[in-house]
Amino acid sequence: MPTHQHIVRSLDEEQQRLLNEILRMGEMAASQLEAALDVVDRRDDQAAARIIGNDDAIDTMEHEISHDVMRLALRGPLARDLREILAALRIAADIERIGDYAANVAKRSMALNLAPPLPHTRGLHALGELAVQQVRDVLAAYRDNDADAAHRVRERDAELDAQYTGLFRELLTYMMEDARSITPCTHLLFMAKNIERIGDHATNIAENVWYRVHGEGILPPRDKRDETNTAG
């Protein structure tokens, strides 16, 4: 029936609009993290303050997307569409947290600037670049509805965990050798943890892309290499 076709087309258009909004929100969060890493390198308090302020825009987008998702849910979609809607809601929440962690990195950079520069910011930058790539790759998997690509992102989280553990141990050693470095190294530890958590949220998104494609299909156990709880 023409009316039925119109409803289906309208629903498809709404879902495409929702996908585009989530992708735009995700790119904003990835760009925020890149900018935060840049201000750490440049020791730029004003730019850091702008990044912190920009986090509100990501929060606002998440609220708008949540409303759009609820409006779609109320239209009585099919089971496949419900998976799409639930995945969208979860992914938007993960992106919002990624934006929060990027803002936290910028906030800590302002405190870090009160101390002389540390060489370990290079390790932080490398960790951050890995996290940015994870976020961008998982957004591409979501855009393409590619469960295999999402699974590869999920597997690569172990590499980010291992790099985080290495930086964590390096900072602890430095703190033990030079008591004056304790305060700035503590800020770097918190920043590194924020970035490691961004990797975890990219993994959550990957799992929701898998769910969107396969439903409740069982994913294999994930290799976790964050050994900071046992680091000595």
VOPAGU-2260 file (C-alpha; in pm, 1 decimal, decimal comma):
REM VOPAGU-2260
SITE   aa  ch    i         X         Y         Z
SITE  MET   A    0       0,0       0,0       0,0
SITE  PRO   A    1     125,5     352,9     -75,8
SITE  THR   A    2      60,7     461,9     283,9
SITE  HIS   A    3     265,4     170,3     418,7
SITE  GLN   A    4     547,3     251,3     173,9
SITE  HIS   A    5     540,5     613,3     287,7
SITE  ILE   A    6     564,4     506,5     656,2
SITE  VAL   A    7     856,3     270,5     581,2
SITE  ARG   A    8    1036,0     538,1     376,4
SITE  SER   A    9     977,2     794,5     650,3
SITE  LEU   A   10    1114,9     554,9     913,8
SITE  ASP   A   11    1422,2     484,0     699,1
SITE  GLU   A   12    1481,8     857,8     657,5
SITE  GLU   A   13    1451,5     911,6    1033,4
SITE  GLN   A   14    1700,3     632,0    1100,5
SITE  GLN   A   15    1944,7     773,3     844,1
SITE  ARG   A   16    1915,8    1117,8    1003,6
SITE  LEU   A   17    1980,1     962,3    1346,4
SITE  LEU   A   18    2287,8     778,8    1211,3
SITE  ASN   A   19    2424,3    1102,4    1062,8
SITE  GLU   A   20    2370,4    1289,4    1390,5
SITE  ILE   A   21    2553,8    1021,4    1590,4
SITE  LEU   A   22    2841,3    1021,8    1340,0
SITE  ARG   A   23    2862,9    1401,9    1365,6
SITE  MET   A   24    2862,7    1379,4    1746,0
SITE  GLY   A   25    3132,0    1110,3    1732,0
SITE  GLU   A   26    3355,4    1319,4    1507,8
SITE  MET   A   27    3313,9    1614,0    1747,6
SITE  ALA   A   28    3430,8    1393,3    2036,1
SITE  ALA   A   29    3729,9    1259,9    1836,9
SITE  SER   A   30    3826,0    1616,4    1738,4
SITE  GLN   A   31    3795,8    1723,3    2102,7
SITE  LEU   A   32    4045,6    1455,6    2203,3
SITE  GLU   A   33    4285,3    1558,4    1925,0
SITE  ALA   A   34    4258,3    1920,7    2036,8
SITE  ALA   A   35    4317,4    1821,1    2400,9
SITE  LEU   A   36    4635,8    1633,8    2304,7
SITE  ASP   A   37    4748,1    1940,1    2109,6
SITE  VAL   A   38    4701,4    2176,1    2406,6
SITE  VAL   A   39    4903,4    1939,5    2627,4
SITE  ASP   A   40    5192,1    1969,7    2380,0
SITE  ARG   A   41    5155,1    2347,3    2336,6
SITE  ARG   A   42    5080,6    2417,7    2705,7
SITE  ASP   A   43    4797,5    2646,2    2595,4
SITE  ASP   A   44    4554,5    2728,7    2879,6
SITE  GLN   A   45    4320,4    2938,2    2663,7
SITE  ALA   A   46    4274,7    2660,9    2407,4
SITE  ALA   A   47    4221,5    2411,6    2692,3
SITE  ALA   A   48    3944,8    2632,0    2833,0
SITE  ARG   A   49    3774,7    2638,4    2490,3
SITE  ILE   A   50    3781,6    2256,4    2473,0
SITE  ILE   A   51    3624,4    2233,2    2819,0
SITE  GLY   A   52    3352,3    2476,3    2708,4
SITE  ASN   A   53    3286,3    2281,4    2386,6
SITE  ASP   A   54    3191,5    1970,8    2587,1
SITE  ASP   A   55    2847,9    2127,4    2643,2
SITE  ALA   A   56    2775,8    2098,2    2270,0
SITE  ILE   A   57    2835,6    1721,8    2280,1
SITE  ASP   A   58    2613,5    1688,4    2588,7
SITE  THR   A   59    2337,5    1882,2    2409,6
SITE  MET   A   60    2364,3    1657,6    2104,7
SITE  GLU   A   61    2330,3    1348,8    2322,6
SITE  HIS   A   62    2006,0    1485,0    2472,8
SITE  GLU   A   63    1869,3    1562,7    2124,4
SITE  ILE   A   64    1962,8    1217,5    1995,1
SITE  SER   A   65    1795,6    1054,2    2298,2
SITE  HIS   A   66    1474,4    1241,5    2215,1
SITE  ASP   A   67    1498,1    1133,9    1849,2
SITE  VAL   A   68    1551,8     772,4    1954,8
SITE  MET   A   69    1248,2     779,1    2182,9
SITE  ARG   A   70    1036,3     928,6    1905,2
SITE  LEU   A   71    1141,4     644,8    1674,8
SITE  ALA   A   72    1072,1     383,7    1943,5
SITE  LEU   A   73     716,3     513,4    1988,6
SITE  ARG   A   74     641,4     446,6    1621,8
SITE  GLY   A   75     626,3      71,4    1689,4
SITE  PRO   A   76     916,9     -45,8    1471,8
SITE  LEU   A   77    1008,8    -406,8    1391,4
SITE  ALA   A   78    1260,2    -609,7    1594,5
SITE  ARG   A   79    1545,8    -516,1    1358,0
SITE  ASP   A   80    1459,8    -147,7    1397,6
SITE  LEU   A   81    1448,1    -185,9    1775,4
SITE  ARG   A   82    1806,5    -316,4    1766,2
SITE  GLU   A   83    1900,7      -9,9    1563,1
SITE  ILE   A   84    1730,6     219,7    1814,9
SITE  LEU   A   85    1881,6      54,1    2122,8
SITE  ALA   A   86    2230,2      54,2    1967,7
SITE  ALA   A   87    2193,1     424,4    1879,8
SITE  LEU   A   88    2097,6     511,4    2237,9
SITE  ARG   A   89    2394,7     323,4    2382,7
SITE  ILE   A   90    2642,7     456,6    2124,7
SITE  ALA   A   91    2535,3     817,5    2185,5
SITE  ALA   A   92    2590,5     766,3    2560,3
SITE  ASP   A   93    2940,9     626,6    2496,2
SITE  ILE   A   94    3029,5     920,2    2270,2
SITE  GLU   A   95    2912,2    1162,3    2538,6
SITE  ARG   A   96    3150,2     997,0    2785,9
SITE  ILE   A   97    3435,1    1016,0    2531,2
SITE  GLY   A   98    3370,3    1391,5    2510,3
SITE  ASP   A   99    3378,9    1414,3    2889,9
SITE  TYR   A  100    3714,0    1235,7    2908,7
SITE  ALA   A  101    3860,3    1458,9    2635,8
SITE  ALA   A  102    3749,2    1765,0    2837,4
SITE  ASN   A  103    3910,6    1611,3    3148,8
SITE  VAL   A  104    4242,7    1579,5    2962,0
SITE  ALA   A  105    4222,2    1948,4    2868,0
SITE  LYS   A  106    4134,6    2041,9    3227,4
SITE  ARG   A  107    4431,5    1848,2    3366,6
SITE  SER   A  108    4662,5    2009,1    3110,6
SITE  MET   A  109    4601,0    2346,4    3276,0
SITE  ALA   A  110    4719,8    2206,6    3610,1
SITE  LEU   A  111    5013,2    2036,7    3436,6
SITE  ASN   A  112    5123,4    2372,1    3292,5
SITE  LEU   A  113    5202,2    2496,3    3645,4
SITE  ALA   A  114    5504,9    2260,9    3649,1
SITE  PRO   A  115    5806,6    2246,6    3415,6
SITE  PRO   A  116    5754,7    2036,5    3097,4
SITE  LEU   A  117    5790,2    1658,2    3130,0
SITE  PRO   A  118    5921,2    1426,4    2856,4
SITE  HIS   A  119    5639,9    1179,3    2931,3
SITE  THR   A  120    5384,8    1394,4    2748,6
SITE  ARG   A  121    5515,6    1223,5    2430,7
SITE  GLY   A  122    5396,0     889,1    2564,7
SITE  LEU   A  123    5059,8    1045,1    2650,2
SITE  HIS   A  124    5030,2    1186,0    2297,7
SITE  ALA   A  125    5102,9     844,0    2142,3
SITE  LEU   A  126    4839,7     683,2    2366,4
SITE  GLY   A  127    4590,5     953,2    2272,3
SITE  GLU   A  128    4653,0     911,4    1899,3
SITE  LEU   A  129    4580,5     540,2    1935,1
SITE  ALA   A  130    4250,5     621,0    2111,0
SITE  VAL   A  131    4152,3     876,6    1843,3
SITE  GLN   A  132    4211,5     611,5    1574,7
SITE  GLN   A  133    3998,3     361,9    1769,8
SITE  VAL   A  134    3711,7     612,0    1790,7
SITE  ARG   A  135    3729,4     703,3    1421,8
SITE  ASP   A  136    3753,4     338,7    1312,4
SITE  VAL   A  137    3455,6     231,5    1522,2
SITE  LEU   A  138    3247,5     523,0    1389,6
SITE  ALA   A  139    3329,1     405,6    1036,1
SITE  ALA   A  140    3219,0      52,4    1133,7
SITE  TYR   A  141    2891,7     198,0    1265,8
SITE  ARG   A  142    2841,4     404,7     949,5
SITE  ASP   A  143    2900,6      99,4     727,9
SITE  ASN   A  144    2709,7    -143,8     953,6
SITE  ASP   A  145    3028,4    -354,1     945,7
SITE  ALA   A  146    3037,8    -601,4    1235,3
SITE  ASP   A  147    3376,1    -746,3    1131,3
SITE  ALA   A  148    3540,1    -401,6    1133,5
SITE  ALA   A  149    3383,0    -336,8    1475,3
SITE  HIS   A  150    3524,8    -668,0    1600,1
SITE  ARG   A  151    3873,5    -564,0    1483,1
SITE  VAL   A  152    3844,6    -238,2    1678,7
SITE  ARG   A  153    3742,6    -435,7    1985,6
SITE  GLU   A  154    4045,2    -664,5    1947,6
SITE  ARG   A  155    4283,0    -367,6    1915,8
SITE  ASP   A  156    4184,3    -235,4    2258,7
SITE  ALA   A  157    4443,4    -473,7    2405,4
SITE  GLU   A  158    4715,6    -271,8    2228,3
SITE  LEU   A  159    4588,9      48,9    2388,5
SITE  ASP   A  160    4575,0    -121,8    2730,0
SITE  ALA   A  161    4934,9    -242,8    2692,9
SITE  GLN   A  162    5054,9     104,7    2595,6
SITE  TYR   A  163    4868,7     256,9    2892,2
SITE  THR   A  164    5025,3       3,6    3131,0
SITE  GLY   A  165    5371,4      87,6    2996,8
SITE  LEU   A  166    5318,9     461,0    3047,1
SITE  PHE   A  167    5171,7     402,6    3393,8
SITE  ARG   A  168    5481,1     209,0    3504,8
SITE  GLU   A  169    5715,3     464,9    3348,3
SITE  LEU   A  170    5547,0     748,5    3538,4
SITE  LEU   A  171    5554,1     556,7    3868,9
SITE  THR   A  172    5928,2     492,8    3827,7
SITE  TYR   A  173    5991,5     859,5    3752,0
SITE  MET   A  174    5791,8     965,3    4059,2
SITE  MET   A  175    5997,3     732,7    4282,3
SITE  GLU   A  176    6322,6     870,8    4143,5
SITE  ASP   A  177    6232,9    1240,4    4175,6
SITE  ALA   A  178    5987,0    1354,2    4442,2
SITE  ARG   A  179    5946,8    1693,0    4267,0
SITE  SER   A  180    5779,7    1515,0    3975,8
SITE  ILE   A  181    5502,7    1359,4    4187,2
SITE  THR   A  182    5239,9    1630,6    4129,6
SITE  PRO   A  183    5281,2    1670,3    3749,9
SITE  CYS   A  184    5317,3    1293,2    3703,3
SITE  THR   A  185    4996,2    1239,5    3900,0
SITE  HIS   A  186    4815,7    1470,0    3655,1
SITE  LEU   A  187    4963,4    1270,5    3365,7
SITE  LEU   A  188    4849,0     944,6    3527,1
SITE  PHE   A  189    4490,8    1074,6    3546,5
SITE  MET   A  190    4509,0    1196,6    3185,5
SITE  ALA   A  191    4639,4     859,2    3068,2
SITE  LYS   A  192    4357,5     684,0    3255,9
SITE  ASN   A  193    4102,8     912,4    3085,7
SITE  ILE   A  194    4244,6     812,6    2747,7
SITE  GLU   A  195    4241,8     442,6    2840,9
SITE  ARG   A  196    3872,9     481,1    2932,9
SITE  ILE   A  197    3807,0     639,2    2590,7
SITE  GLY   A  198    3941,3     314,8    2443,4
SITE  ASP   A  199    3695,1     120,6    2658,3
SITE  HIS   A  200    3406,0     331,9    2528,9
SITE  ALA   A  201    3520,9     275,7    2168,9
SITE  THR   A  202    3506,2     -96,7    2253,9
SITE  ASN   A  203    3152,0     -54,6    2388,6
SITE  ILE   A  204    3053,2     110,9    2060,4
SITE  ALA   A  205    3212,2    -178,4    1867,9
SITE  GLU   A  206    3003,9    -425,7    2070,7
SITE  ASN   A  207    2688,6    -229,5    1995,0
SITE  VAL   A  208    2769,8    -227,5    1621,4
SITE  TRP   A  209    2800,7    -606,9    1648,1
SITE  TYR   A  210    2466,8    -619,8    1832,0
SITE  ARG   A  211    2306,7    -394,0    1569,5
SITE  VAL   A  212    2409,5    -641,2    1296,7
SITE  HIS   A  213    2379,8    -978,6    1472,0
SITE  GLY   A  214    2143,5    -925,0    1763,4
SITE  GLU   A  215    2240,5   -1115,4    2078,0
SITE  GLY   A  216    2514,9   -1313,7    1899,7
SITE  ILE   A  217    2792,6   -1413,8    2140,7
SITE  LEU   A  218    3119,7   -1224,5    2104,7
SITE  PRO   A  219    3446,5   -1404,0    2191,2
SITE  PRO   A  220    3621,9   -1304,0    2517,4
SITE  ARG   A  221    3827,8    -985,7    2486,5
SITE  ASP   A  222    4201,7    -970,7    2558,1
SITE  LYS   A  223    4254,5    -710,3    2831,7
SITE  ARG   A  224    4608,5    -586,4    2896,4
SITE  ASP   A  225    4557,0    -310,7    3151,2
SITE  GLU   A  226    4785,3    -447,4    3422,1
SITE  THR   A  227    4801,9    -128,6    3631,5
SITE  ASN   A  228    4617,1    -292,0    3921,2
SITE  THR   A  229    4910,2    -530,2    3956,8
SITE  ALA   A  230    5186,3    -296,0    3841,6
SITE  GLY   A  231    5469,7    -282,1    4084,7
